[in-house]
Amino acid sequence: MSAMSTAESLANGEAVSMDGAVDELGDILAQLEQDPENVPLIRRQIRLMDQLGMTAELQDSVLRLSSLVMIGEGESTERWR
């Protein structure tokens, strides 16, 4: 299964093979090294880690995503003051 079809399967809420999930997670981690605040990539990372049973790593990613969302909320409200 290619990375694109794996991503499409995840976006559609479908399960992917373990090998496909591991491959996709590797691709996402490489992309996140270049763009660590990419929210859509972090969300895909979280879905894959959940599928792979990576509980501790998943929690770290959820915390990172939460902090990015909170930072984004602060920035967006500052513009409107």
N, C-alpha and C positions, 0 to 999 in steps of 0.2 A: 504494500500500500504506500503510495507516495505521500510526501508531507502535505501537499495540497489536498488530497482526498481525505487525509486524516483530519486536517483542520476543518474541512467541510463537514465531515461526519460529526465532529465535536460541536460545530455550530448548530447542527441539526439535532443535537442531543443523542446521537447514536453512539453506541459503544464501538471502540476500535480495538484491534488486536493489541496484545501487550507489546509486541515488537514495534508495531506502528506507533503506539503511545510513547515508547522509549525513544524512538527515532525523532518523533515530533518534539518531545521535551528537550532533547539535545539541540535541535534546531532553534527552539525558543530561547533556551539558555544562552546560546551563542548570540542571538539577536539582542537579548537583554543586556549583554555585556556592552554592546554598542549604544543601546538606548534604554537605560535602566528604569526610566519613568514611563515607559510605554504601557498604559493601562490595559489596552486590549490584549497585549502579549502576556501580561501578568495574569489576566483572567483566564487565558488559555492554559497557562502554566498551572494554575490552581486546579482547573478541571482535569488536566492530565495527571497531576500528582494525586488527586483524589482517586482517579481510576487505578493508579498504580499502588495505592495504599501507603503513600509517603506522608503520613500524618504529621510528623514534626516539621518537615519541610513545607507542607501545605500551610500549617499555622503561621510560619514565618512569612510566607508569601501573602497570606490574608492580612497580616498586620502591616506589611509594607504597602499593600493596596489601600488599606484603610487610611494610612497616614497620607498617602498621595491624594486620596479623595478629600480628606480634611484640609490639606494644604490648598488644593484646588478650590475648595469652597471659600476659604479665607481670601484667596486672590480674587475670586469672582465677586465677592461682596465688597471688597475694597474699591473696585472700579465704580461701583454704583453709589458711593458715599459722596 
